[in-house]
Amino acid sequence: MMNSLVQAILLGGYYALVACGLAFMFQVMRIINLAHGSLAILSAYLVWEITDALALSPFVSVLMILPIMAIIGLLLQRVILERATKGGELLPVLTTFGLAIVIDNLLFQQFGANTRSLSPYLGDLSWESYEIFGLWIGKLPVIVLITAIVVIGGLDLILRFTPLGRQIRATAFDPDTAGLVGIDARKIAGISAAIAMMTVAISGTALGLRGTFDAYAGGPQLLFAFEATIIGGASSLWGVFLGGIILAIAQSIGALIHPQGFLLGGHFMFLIFLFARIYFNRDVFTLKHWFAKRNKGEITA
Amino acid sequence: MLSVSNLDVRYGQFRAVQGVSMEIAKGDVVSLIGANGAGKSTLLRAIAGALPIHSGRLLFKQQEITNTSSSSRVQQGLSLVPEGRRLFSDMTVEENLLLGSTVKRSGDWNIERIFSTFPNLVKRRHAKTGNLSGGEQQATAIGRALMSNPDFLILDEVSLGLSPLVVNQVYDSMESLKDAGTTILLVEQDLERAMRFSKRTICMLEGRVVLDKLTSDTNKEEITQAYFGLHQSSKQEVS
């Protein structure tokens, strides 16, 4: 039990890593990018190609594809999303859905149906573990979890404390007024898409390191990212981090109940949160709500 | 400095601003007067780039800006304090002010000078602007616009929703802008205050300019008649 909880939290770190790019794009640009998972798989293939061709460590290759994915993000914004958003809220969803199909099939054409993994390039690290209180904890999942914390923490710090982050928040809050203040909304959208795609590159690599992927593995990644985002609430990145962990725990509980319950457990948790978010006040999901109530109770008592 | 010629702004089929032309020279202080729905805010927002222009031309410092983005107009020195303040309410006063300096124009406005111009903001520096009083919010909105060191400042109903005392404070602090030679175009519902503050008065009615005179050459009666569109009807009475 304890073991599956710890493993679930580590898996949750991966989900948080996939979800943060999706949530970031939704928060900042109000776009649900359905090509998110496929782009993660694309970057996994890119890392795999570079690692294989140049005999590098995947950790070095991912640094090389970060700028590539950033440029892809910028192009995605300039060529596709910018035009699509002019056509209303639904159009970017349809456009990115189409883009996902295109990417999946191009990958299939290029790389075929074989599953690939980055773990062979890691040597011993792919199976090494720490033994803590009788639990075996894989080093790699720990690295992924720490990466998730660093990426989300880094994004959070950028948003909070840098001029760029302020401009991104202002544009997300009120794009018209942001323009009147002198913020170039187009530039900010491009930079945001580039940042989101860099997180996608990292999450695709994490997927390849943790297990296997093939050309059509994008769909499930998008699903996990989406579920984690909804569970955590799209308004804060740390919420999304928590959402990823809750999703993974639900999946593990599902798997304990029935061997095939892994995905069902996650879906079930997703639906619970979805309906709770529809029927309850936003406040219920904040810590403040619960603590404020307790304080009030003490005062009246 | 700003030249508006034959400007048309539409919301779908509705022509909110129709064939408006005006010239505003450097150092002018102009107040724009008109009833609700006369097209004042629409005109100001179109000048600032927040609304697309249907036809007509807009020149700022001899450069065509008819189709440029609002952020590039700020870059050129044209800044709007929007109606209803439109602050980023989940950010602090300081963050809102810093956003104003995004375009990095040179000039003598900086965050410390804003705080000395609006001393009521000093103790609110790190408060979220959503929690401020109306006067503090208005001061932040004006400060945010000033942080871009504008040559031309547009103020849309700065006294809306403020108590008379706070309105006095806001206008007192704007006197110093006037003295510094900043060109100002403002919308003000209080006619007497507008006449006292501005050198020139423009009155709009149903999307058109119906009066454009130096404040010293006109009087309250004439403006009131233009405001309500009484020119023609009074002529009819005479005939």
Chai-1 contact restraints between the chains, C-beta under 6 A:
chainA,res_idxA,chainB,res_idxB,connection_type,confidence,min_distance_angstrom,max_distance_angstrom,comment,restraint_id
A,R166,B,E95,contact,1.0,0.0,6.0,A-B,restraint_1
A,R166,B,L99,contact,1.0,0.0,6.0,A-B,restraint_2
A,A170,B,F88,contact,1.0,0.0,6.0,A-B,restraint_3
A,A170,B,L99,contact,1.0,0.0,6.0,A-B,restraint_4
A,F173,B,F88,contact,1.0,0.0,6.0,A-B,restraint_5
A,D176,B,A50,contact,1.0,0.0,6.0,A-B,restraint_6
A,T177,B,R86,contact,1.0,0.0,6.0,A-B,restraint_7
A,G179,B,S70,contact,1.0,0.0,6.0,A-B,restraint_8
A,G179,B,S71,contact,1.0,0.0,6.0,A-B,restraint_9
A,L180,B,A48,contact,1.0,0.0,6.0,A-B,restraint_10
A,L180,B,A50,contact,1.0,0.0,6.0,A-B,restraint_11
A,L180,B,S70,contact,1.0,0.0,6.0,A-B,restraint_12
A,L180,B,L80,contact,1.0,0.0,6.0,A-B,restraint_13
A,V181,B,L99,contact,1.0,0.0,6.0,A-B,restraint_14
A,V181,B,G100,contact,1.0,0.0,6.0,A-B,restraint_15
A,G182,B,S71,contact,1.0,0.0,6.0,A-B,restraint_16
A,G182,B,V74,contact,1.0,0.0,6.0,A-B,restraint_17
A,G182,B,T102,contact,1.0,0.0,6.0,A-B,restraint_18
A,G182,B,V103,contact,1.0,0.0,6.0,A-B,restraint_19
A,G182,B,S148,contact,1.0,0.0,6.0,A-B,restraint_20
A,I183,B,S71,contact,1.0,0.0,6.0,A-B,restraint_21
A,I183,B,T102,contact,1.0,0.0,6.0,A-B,restraint_22
A,D184,B,S71,contact,1.0,0.0,6.0,A-B,restraint_23
